[in-house]
Amino acid sequence: MEQVVERLRPYLLGWKAYFGLAQTPGVWRELDEWLRHRLRAIQLRHWKRSQAIYRELSAQGASPDVAKQVVANNRRWWRNSNRLIKTVLTIAYFDQLELPRLS
């Protein structure tokens, strides 16, 4: 995930600098939410197997119930990435990876 964020950072900073004067905070917020949603899906897809997903979510501080529910739908990355995993891979997690915020 660190490599993905590292490659994405220059583009996001460029967009923010170029379109920063626009008076559309709602659009920026939606784009920011979609971007985190996409990154969560990429992370789930990267972990692939149920055992890896459970282990990594537990390491991130997820409760066993949340980890089991995420693992139950481990092949539905896009849908799963906008549900319970939001409680584990939060905005603070992406801030820690130094992902720039658009909004």
Buried (B, 14 or more C-beta within 10 A) or exposed (E): BEEBBEEBBEEBEEBBEEEEEEEEEEEBEEBBBEBBBBBBBBBBBEBEEBEBBBBBBBEBEBEEEBBBBBBEEBEEBEEBBBBBBBBBBBEEBBEEBEBBBBE
